[in-house]
Amino acid sequence: MNAPVLPGPLADNPSLDRWVTFPAPGKVTVGTGRVELGQGVLTAMTQIAADELDVAMERITIRSGDTEFTPNEGYTAGSQSIQFGGVAMRQACADVRGLFIERAARVLGCKPSELDIRDGNILRNGTPTGQDYWTLAGAVDLSAKATGSGRRKAAADFAAIGQSSARLDLPAKIFGKPAFIHDMVLDGMVHARVVRQPNRGAAIAAIDEQAIKRAAKAPVEFVRNGNFLAIVGNDETAVDLAGAAAANHVTWQHVETPTSLQAEASWLIQRPAVDRIIGAPEPADPQGRARFEATYTRGHLAHASISPSCGLAVYRDGHLTVWTHCQGVFPLRAALARTLGLDASAITVHHVQGSGCYGHNGADDAAADAAIVAMKMPGVPIRVRWRREEEFVYEPKSPAMVVKVRALLDEAGKPSDWTAEIWSGTHNYRPGAGGNLLGGQALPNPLPEPPPGDVPEANGGGATRNAEPLYDIAGKRIIHHLVMETPVRTSALRGLGAMPNVFAIECAIDELAERAGQDPVQYRLSITADRRARTVIEKVAAMAGWKAGELGGAGRGRGIAFARYKNRAAYAAVVVELDVDETIRLRHVWCASDAGLVVNPDGAINQLEGGIIQSASWVLKEQVRFDNGVSSFDWETYPVLKFSEVPEIDIELVNTKDEPPLGVGEATAGPTAAAIGNAVSHALGARIRDLPMTRERIMATLLKE
Amino acid sequence: MTKKFEFSLNGKPVSISLDNEETPLLNVLRNDLGVMGTRYGCGLDQCGCCMVLIDGAPEKCCTKPVWSVAGKGVTTVEGLGTPERPHPLQQAFIEEQAGQCGYCLAGILIAAKALLERNASPTRLEIAQALDGNICRCGAHNRIMRAVEKAAARMREGVRPGIPQ
């Protein structure tokens, strides 16, 4: 018999003691490489471990994202935590449970099949045996490698999985307990602010140290290493004042500033790019078939995390310890090792929660800042907290994108051939090899800038994510222009290219439905045989009371859109109802999602709902502006959706038990964007293909009519 | 030149000596008094993460100089309730799972408390408008507003905060 195939993260981290230990009687510690980003993953992992180990959730302490203790699962990203990390956790726990059953059988002189576990106690034919995980822990070697032979629970036997468990981390946040990295206080800690190098290659021309010190109103010191300049002091207020003043008292040469022209997505076309085609070449001769072509764009977006990034570090006795809220502690450790010239074994990186990040924000860079200062001040714990403006200006942006859709239509007006041509900067510029940590770029002899790549198709693609429609279309291809130079650093934001691509596809599908004189729901159903896709489309239409042929106009409209995230994660269909005059007012959003087995239904709904609201904010309001530099630098110059602007939202999950789990965190962003686009078109009788849908664009569209 | 400032924090007198009387109240709370529930979000009076009650009125405190609260009463999220004796708002936020990352919640709870004190039966729109000075980036808005409605209903039925202010 072949050995069972281990889930990827477990194959990468086979030592079971990285996943499960029994540190004290009645206690279980579970390790995961996935980190809490506000998405509730640690609660879901605890539910999984409780079921597969047969212990109460209350016994479990979860340890996450720690180079010393936990599995290395790369980045917590791409809605993969439950789909992959959760399956690995299930198998690791099942293997551990299996080892204890075997050991107990030997101790008790019985067959393993006679034994069961209830809340950690070993039962023989239903009767307590006096043995439990903790009595046997000394005799079971958990440094053993996972075999995949532990039998995972059948869905019918789940107790915690599938229940809406309350988030374990929320009470601390609701009662005002220290909960975030920002709340950490280390003995002897000093505060630091970085005077940011405006761009790679910029050099300090002059520093008016006295002026900065006067502004601080309390003692501060400078730490400099090449063009890396930081202000440190015991008093956070003083370093904040000095950090703000430094903008006027440190001058730089070789400064490059992005221009307002570069803020527009259309700037990307004609830029130097690496081009490729995924799929067969475009048919040269459409042979008289009807053609459709339209271009959709979106500007740069900011993650705009509510808390500016923060990092702590101490360098003591040749060992660097770093605390960070980044998405991948192991990749950050590798990047720090290269940046600082240390061996990875001389660095420990611990994850501590920050605010929601939604992707690659300033977290890694803030950690690197703290580490660079710490190396210059051995023995002193350093806390770097970015300023609000620093976060907005220097966090990696989600790149602007242009998506051109070309389709050939059959006699019935259905697409028979589909091309998505995409221009975009990279969606993946994570620290990796170390050349792109901001602080590192300012050091003497910085590591070379890594060439921009994008996420491989095997991992869901970056700019190409969801560029291929899931619909039944005979010919499909993606033409990808990876634009090599972007006006600002760009990297991963929730869903990567999925939002602009689904916006383009699903707006185009509506345009085709209209050309064919068909209802958008019926048209979609007529071009997809995928059972699960049909189910969510039909479900959301029923939820919203969708009426075929309902007339829009008079400023009110309804739109539908659908996608399966990455064409391999959760399905989501969304209906939006809104009013438009000079601006758009969202009234109601309905969503049906098929995420397969859902570990924590309320947690999944919370994620789907958050994705809807965040996407609505992107579509209605958000674009990073450049005006002699990044001019979106606070909440007034980068407004996001407010409480009085959010719609009512109804979400239903379907098919929650029978299929393997599928990631949900990013599933609603694309369909929401497109459903808004389709509803606006329904209301106005005219289509807006450029995001965000600002007042200016709405007025321009109305005037064209 | 060190100066002494006295105010009341969650009903208890505090006294603090500072060189810089312009030090923001938020930094005094977090760094000098070790009261971490009130969060830093922007330092620009924009996001509401640092909202506290000053003599009962909701105010952002990241730029509010400490001298301006001398002799006044400051209430932070720690002053609402405890896990053992939660404020009805805190109880409702947990029941509704009203939050994702939770960074904005301390300020939102304060804004909601101030709302319910001046309006025991707010409409959804009134709740939304009262919270428009607080940013939630994760998209937990509807849960938060449901929790405020729930707490308001309970308080109208006579449920009182566990700890008197």
Interface residues (C-beta under 8 A of the other chain):
Chain A: L37 G38 Q39 G40 A166 R167 D169 L170 P171 A172 K173 I174 F175 G176 K177 P178 A179 F180 H182 D183 V185 K217 A218 D235 E236 T237 A238 D240 A304 S305 I306 S307 P308 Q353 G354 S355 G356 Y358 R385 R387 R388 D602 G603 N606 Q607 E609 G610 G611 I612 I613 Q614 S617 D634 W635 E636 V640 L641 K642 F643 S644 V646 E648 I649
Chain B: D19 N20 E22 T23 P24 N27 R30 N31 G34 V35 M36 G37 T38 R39 Y40 G41 C42 G43 L44 Q46 C47 C49 T76 V77 E78 L80 G81 T82 P83 P86 Q90 F93 I94 Q97 G99 Q100 C101 G102 Y103 C104 L105 A106 L109 L125 I127 A128 Q129 L131 D132 N134 I135 C136 R137 C138 G139 A140 H141 N142 R143 I144 M145
